[in-house]
Amino acid sequence: RKYEHAIITGGSSGIGMAIARQLVSEGTSVCLLARHEDKLEAAKAELSQHKVNENQAIDFLQCDVTDYVCLKTKLTDYVAEHGQPDLVVNSAGVTYPGYFQDLDVEIFHWLMNINYYGTLHVLKVLVPGMIERGSGTILNISSQAGFAGVFGYSGYSASKYAVRGFSDVIRSELKPLGIQVSVAFPPDTETPQLAFEEPLKP
């Protein structure tokens, strides 16, 4: 299926950037949402080289997915100017492995805030417009660790299981309204996150 307009969180690197690259090469206009403006600028420059027509737009929004107020403001303004996306990809995510007894409780909150609440926040802003239009596709990125508990990943697995459970529920709620919800469970993937976690693995 070809999409006209996609919003991708975590789109400046890793899986989000790979999805953005593929979509742009298929003629889709994309908007990347991530925390670091320098990485977003670099990603926009790279993606612009993959455009297949001049009508494609490559935009970005600098925002933290844990900041609902920022998200609501920036996404609402963006949609008012550019229209409702027909694809939303929630790829923003972090990991932090370690033995359960060694991980500070703050790490569990950090993982849940970004991986689960970050996904929820984006969709709370964008789903009402999809419902009003009667169509749309949502792809939430979970993990193999959201499908089977992985040794050393008590915080990460829990947050990715949350993404899975949330996706299953909204899939059944939104399907009758014309909206498709998918959830992906990638294995270890060569991304900056994988490099970050290597020395931390128990």
Salt bridges, closest charged atoms under 4 A:
GLU46 OE2 - ARG21 NE 2.82
GLU81 OE2 - HIS82 NE2 3.79
ASP168 OD1 - ARG171 NH1 3.00
ASP188 OD2 - LYS201 NZ 3.76
GLU198 OE2 - LYS201 NZ 3.13
